[in-house]
């Protein structure tokens, strides 16, 4: 398995027909992620912890929100609603289980949200 270095695991939530990464989930460099997000001004980036050995991850509504948005929308009843399920690529999962390589967090890219939700 190659070293991860400056690579990150990226999930593009509800990418539609214009995902910034292939199939909505990929490992790319931090620099490429920054460039892709900068190209499109309608995206925001959040992070989710990936438990060691996790093969499936649930993406919750709160995972799509920045800390400022969590403060603003904190009283909404659907904060813990599951909005997506992600299967971690087997290569990444094996690295995590073996303790060789893996990702401790996943970057979630989603559309920016306004205060008028």
Buried (B, 14 or more C-beta within 10 A) or exposed (E): EEEBEEBBBBBBBEBEEEBBBEEBBBBBBEEBBEEBBEEEEEBBBBEBEBEEEBEEBBBBBBBBBBEEBBEBBEEEEEBEEEBBEBEBBEEBBBBBEEEEBBBEEBBBBBBEBEEEE
